[in-house]
Amino acid sequence: MVEANEQRWIQRRINTLLRDRDAIRRMLEQADYSKINRDVGRQTVSLEKVEALLAGEEI
C-alpha cells in the first residue's frame, strides 16, 4: 500500500501537470492560428510549384 506522503506527492504532481496542460492549452488558443494557417498554405503552394517544375510542367 502506498504511504500517505507518497499519495500526497503523487496528487500534487498530477495537479501540477494538469495546471501546466491547461496553461499550454490557453497559450495555444491565444496564438494566431489564422497566420499559421496562411503560412502553411503558402508553403504548400510553393512546394506544389517546385514539384511541377521538377516534373517539367509549365506553371
Secondary structure as GFF3:
##gff-version 3
##sequence-region A 1 59
A	DSSP	alpha_helix	4	30	.	.	.	ID=ss1
A	DSSP	alpha_helix	33	54	.	.	.	ID=ss2
###
